């Protein structure tokens, strides 16, 4: 997976885009790490990146991505309004970021 994601990042960056977005399913926790490792690679070549995993196992990447320099992450406005599996309400995400920054 990591090699394919790295190649996808290179191809997207080669288009001249200012930002790339790669979102994958997390089938195991390690999938989060494989995707998040692309963020510093994107920064090294001067490209902003959105990167996180979907599904319940991908929740951790939705928190870690902006902490690692990912451009943005996505959350639902309210519980029950999630647009995809693994998305959490913005209020929950805000609480987690506040706990991490304390």
DRENPA-3360 file (N, C-alpha, C; in nm, 2 decimals, always signed):
BEGIN
1 = XXXXXXXX = +0.08/-0.12/+0.00/+0.00/+0.00/+0.00/+0.09/+0.13/+0.00 ~ +0.19/+0.13/+0.08/+0.27/+0.25/+0.09/+0.33/+0.29/-0.04 ~ +0.38/+0.19/-0.12/+0.44/+0.22/-0.24/+0.34/+0.28/-0.34 ~ +0.22/+0.22/-0.34/+0.12/+0.27/-0.43/+0.07/+0.41/-0.39 ~ +0.06/+0.44/-0.26/+0.03/+0.57/-0.22/+0.14/+0.68/-0.25 ~ +0.26/+0.64/-0.23/+0.37/+0.73/-0.27/+0.37/+0.76/-0.42 ~ +0.35/+0.66/-0.50/+0.34/+0.68/-0.64/+0.22/+0.77/-0.68 ~ +0.11/+0.75/-0.61/-0.01/+0.83/-0.63/+0.02/+0.98/-0.59;
9 = XXXXXXXX = +0.09/+1.00/-0.48/+0.13/+1.13/-0.44/+0.22/+1.20/-0.55 ~ +0.32/+1.12/-0.60/+0.41/+1.18/-0.70/+0.33/+1.22/-0.83 ~ +0.24/+1.13/-0.87/+0.16/+1.16/-0.99/+0.07/+1.28/-0.97 ~ +0.01/+1.29/-0.86/-0.08/+1.41/-0.83/+0.01/+1.54/-0.83 ~ +0.12/+1.53/-0.76/+0.20/+1.65/-0.75/+0.26/+1.69/-0.88 ~ +0.28/+1.59/-0.97/+0.34/+1.62/-1.10/+0.24/+1.70/-1.19 ~ +0.11/+1.70/-1.15/+0.01/+1.77/-1.23/+0.02/+1.92/-1.21 ~ +0.10/+1.96/-1.11/+0.11/+2.10/-1.07/+0.01/+2.15/-0.97;
17 = XXXXXXXX = -0.07/+2.06/-0.92/-0.17/+2.09/-0.81/-0.10/+2.15/-0.69 ~ -0.17/+2.24/-0.63/-0.12/+2.30/-0.51/-0.15/+2.21/-0.39 ~ -0.25/+2.12/-0.40/-0.29/+2.04/-0.29/-0.33/+1.90/-0.35 ~ -0.30/+1.80/-0.28/-0.35/+1.66/-0.31/-0.43/+1.61/-0.20 ~ -0.52/+1.52/-0.23/-0.60/+1.45/-0.13/-0.60/+1.30/-0.16 ~ -0.55/+1.23/-0.06/-0.56/+1.08/-0.07/-0.63/+1.03/+0.05 ~ -0.74/+0.96/+0.03/-0.82/+0.90/+0.14/-0.84/+0.76/+0.11 ~ -0.80/+0.67/+0.20/-0.82/+0.53/+0.18/-0.90/+0.46/+0.30;
25 = XXXXXXXX = -0.93/+0.34/+0.28/-1.00/+0.27/+0.39/-0.89/+0.21/+0.49 ~ -0.92/+0.22/+0.61/-0.83/+0.15/+0.71/-0.89/+0.01/+0.74 ~ -0.82/-0.09/+0.70/-0.86/-0.23/+0.73/-0.79/-0.28/+0.85 ~ -0.68/-0.22/+0.88/-0.61/-0.24/+1.01/-0.54/-0.11/+1.05 ~ -0.50/-0.10/+1.18/-0.45/+0.02/+1.23/-0.32/+0.07/+1.15 ~ -0.24/-0.03/+1.11/-0.12/+0.01/+1.03/-0.15/+0.09/+0.91 ~ -0.27/+0.07/+0.85/-0.30/+0.14/+0.73/-0.30/+0.30/+0.75 ~ -0.33/+0.34/+0.87/-0.33/+0.48/+0.91/-0.19/+0.53/+0.90;
33 = XXXXXXXX = -0.09/+0.46/+0.95/+0.05/+0.50/+0.94/+0.10/+0.51/+0.80 ~ +0.06/+0.41/+0.72/+0.11/+0.41/+0.58/+0.06/+0.53/+0.50 ~ -0.06/+0.57/+0.53/-0.11/+0.69/+0.47/-0.05/+0.82/+0.52 ~ -0.05/+0.83/+0.66/+0.00/+0.95/+0.72/+0.15/+0.98/+0.69 ~ +0.23/+0.88/+0.66/+0.37/+0.90/+0.63/+0.38/+0.98/+0.50 ~ +0.28/+0.99/+0.42/+0.29/+1.07/+0.30/+0.29/+1.22/+0.33 ~ +0.24/+1.27/+0.44/+0.23/+1.41/+0.47/+0.36/+1.48/+0.47 ~ +0.47/+1.42/+0.54/+0.60/+1.49/+0.53/+0.66/+1.48/+0.39;
41 = XXXXXXXX = +0.63/+1.37/+0.32/+0.68/+1.36/+0.18/+0.62/+1.47/+0.09 ~ +0.49/+1.50/+0.11/+0.42/+1.61/+0.04/+0.48/+1.74/+0.08 ~ +0.50/+1.76/+0.21/+0.56/+1.89/+0.25/+0.70/+1.91/+0.19 ~ +0.78/+1.80/+0.18/+0.91/+1.81/+0.13/+0.92/+1.85/-0.02 ~ +0.81/+1.83/-0.09/+0.81/+1.87/-0.23/+0.72/+1.99/-0.25 ~ +0.68/+2.05/-0.14/+0.60/+2.18/-0.14/+0.45/+2.17/-0.18 ~ +0.39/+2.05/-0.15/+0.25/+2.03/-0.18/+0.17/+2.01/-0.06 ~ +0.06/+2.09/-0.04/-0.02/+2.07/+0.07/-0.10/+1.94/+0.05;
49 = XXXXXXXX = -0.13/+1.87/+0.16/-0.19/+1.74/+0.15/-0.31/+1.72/+0.25 ~ -0.41/+1.66/+0.20/-0.52/+1.61/+0.28/-0.50/+1.46/+0.28 ~ -0.49/+1.40/+0.39/-0.47/+1.25/+0.40/-0.53/+1.20/+0.53 ~ -0.62/+1.10/+0.52/-0.67/+1.03/+0.63/-0.74/+0.91/+0.58 ~ -0.77/+0.82/+0.68/-0.84/+0.69/+0.64/-0.99/+0.70/+0.69 ~ -1.07/+0.62/+0.62/-1.21/+0.61/+0.65/-1.23/+0.48/+0.73 ~ -1.35/+0.45/+0.77/-1.39/+0.34/+0.85/-1.36/+0.36/+0.99 ~ -1.41/+0.28/+1.08/-1.39/+0.30/+1.23/-1.24/+0.30/+1.26;
57 = XXXXXXXX = -1.16/+0.21/+1.20/-1.02/+0.20/+1.23/-0.94/+0.33/+1.18 ~ -1.00/+0.41/+1.10/-0.93/+0.53/+1.04/-0.96/+0.65/+1.13 ~ -1.03/+0.64/+1.23/-1.06/+0.76/+1.31/-0.93/+0.83/+1.36 ~ -0.84/+0.75/+1.40/-0.71/+0.80/+1.46/-0.64/+0.89/+1.35 ~ -0.65/+0.85/+1.23/-0.58/+0.93/+1.12/-0.65/+1.07/+1.10 ~ -0.78/+1.07/+1.13/-0.85/+1.20/+1.12/-0.81/+1.30/+1.22 ~ -0.76/+1.25/+1.34/-0.70/+1.33/+1.44/-0.56/+1.36/+1.41 ~ -0.48/+1.26/+1.38/-0.34/+1.27/+1.36/-0.30/+1.36/+1.24;
65 = XXXXXXXX = -0.38/+1.35/+1.13/-0.34/+1.42/+1.01/-0.31/+1.57/+1.03 ~ -0.40/+1.65/+1.08/-0.37/+1.79/+1.10/-0.25/+1.81/+1.20 ~ -0.24/+1.72/+1.30/-0.13/+1.73/+1.39/+0.01/+1.71/+1.32 ~ +0.01/+1.63/+1.22/+0.13/+1.60/+1.14/+0.15/+1.70/+1.03 ~ +0.06/+1.79/+1.01/+0.08/+1.89/+0.90/-0.01/+1.87/+0.79 ~ -0.11/+1.78/+0.80/-0.21/+1.77/+0.69/-0.29/+1.90/+0.69 ~ -0.34/+1.93/+0.57/-0.40/+2.06/+0.54/-0.53/+2.07/+0.62 ~ -0.62/+1.98/+0.61/-0.75/+1.98/+0.68/-0.79/+1.83/+0.71;
73 = XXXXXXXX = -0.89/+1.82/+0.79/-0.96/+1.69/+0.81/-1.11/+1.72/+0.80 ~ -1.19/+1.62/+0.81/-1.33/+1.64/+0.79/-1.40/+1.58/+0.91 ~ -1.51/+1.65/+0.95/-1.60/+1.60/+1.06/-1.74/+1.64/+1.02 ~ -1.83/+1.57/+1.09/-1.98/+1.60/+1.06/-2.02/+1.72/+1.16 ~ -2.12/+1.79/+1.12/-2.17/+1.89/+1.21/-2.23/+1.84/+1.34 ~ -2.30/+1.73/+1.32/-2.37/+1.67/+1.44/-2.36/+1.52/+1.44 ~ -2.37/+1.46/+1.55/-2.37/+1.31/+1.56/-2.49/+1.26/+1.48 ~ -2.47/+1.16/+1.40/-2.58/+1.10/+1.32/-2.58/+1.16/+1.18;
81 = XXXXXXXX = -2.50/+1.27/+1.15/-2.49/+1.33/+1.02/-2.36/+1.30/+0.95 ~ -2.29/+1.20/+0.99/-2.17/+1.16/+0.93/-2.19/+1.12/+0.78 ~ -2.10/+1.17/+0.69/-2.12/+1.14/+0.55/-2.05/+1.01/+0.51 ~ -1.96/+0.95/+0.60/-1.89/+0.83/+0.57/-1.85/+0.76/+0.70 ~ -1.82/+0.64/+0.69/-1.78/+0.56/+0.80/-1.65/+0.61/+0.86 ~ -1.64/+0.63/+0.99/-1.52/+0.67/+1.06/-1.52/+0.82/+1.08 ~ -1.61/+0.90/+1.02/-1.62/+1.04/+1.05/-1.68/+1.06/+1.18 ~ -1.64/+1.16/+1.25/-1.69/+1.19/+1.39/-1.75/+1.33/+1.39;
89 = XXXXXXXX = -1.83/+1.36/+1.49/-1.88/+1.50/+1.50/-1.77/+1.60/+1.53 ~ -1.79/+1.72/+1.48/-1.69/+1.82/+1.50/-1.67/+1.85/+1.65 ~ -1.78/+1.84/+1.73/-1.76/+1.86/+1.88/-1.67/+1.76/+1.94 ~ -1.68/+1.64/+1.90/-1.59/+1.53/+1.95/-1.45/+1.56/+1.91 ~ -1.43/+1.60/+1.79/-1.30/+1.62/+1.74/-1.23/+1.74/+1.81 ~ -1.31/+1.85/+1.83/-1.27/+1.97/+1.90/-1.22/+1.93/+2.04 ~ -1.30/+1.85/+2.11/-1.26/+1.80/+2.25/-1.12/+1.73/+2.25 ~ -1.11/+1.64/+2.15/-0.98/+1.57/+2.14/-0.86/+1.66/+2.11;
97 = XXXXXX = -0.88/+1.76/+2.02/-0.77/+1.85/+2.00/-0.74/+1.94/+2.12 ~ -0.84/+1.97/+2.19/-0.82/+2.05/+2.31/-0.75/+1.97/+2.42 ~ -0.78/+1.84/+2.43/-0.71/+1.76/+2.53/-0.56/+1.74/+2.49 ~ -0.54/+1.73/+2.36/-0.40/+1.71/+2.31/-0.32/+1.83/+2.32 ~ -0.38/+1.95/+2.32/-0.30/+2.07/+2.32/-0.29/+2.12/+2.47 ~ -0.35/+2.06/+2.56/-0.34/+2.11/+2.70/-0.21/+2.07/+2.77;
% end
